[in-house]
């Protein structure tokens, strides 16, 4: 068995079959951060690091994207995870929304 991008691959008849592990998260919802003129970049970045489990560079990129484009998806997961994250960011005064993730067959 080989690990590839978090998936377990099993060689069978010369082809790899993908076996998704039970621990794999099903990402059905996402939290979107919207630009505002209230919170500093540093505050937004620190909030994303703490509650969205982002690295410093990821948090900086999300803050820049939200500033330039008006919004940025900052977290994805199941409904309960995303709702908890949205509420934490709401409590900090960040403008965020919870959306259902669009499912696609395209890779």
Secondary structure as UniProt FT lines:
FT   STRAND          2..4
FT   TURN            5..6
FT   STRAND          7..12
FT   TURN            13..14
FT   STRAND          15..19
FT   TURN            22..23
FT   STRAND          29..34
FT   HELIX           41..52
FT   HELIX           56..69
FT   STRAND          71..77
FT   HELIX           79..91
FT   TURN            92..93
FT   STRAND          96..100
//
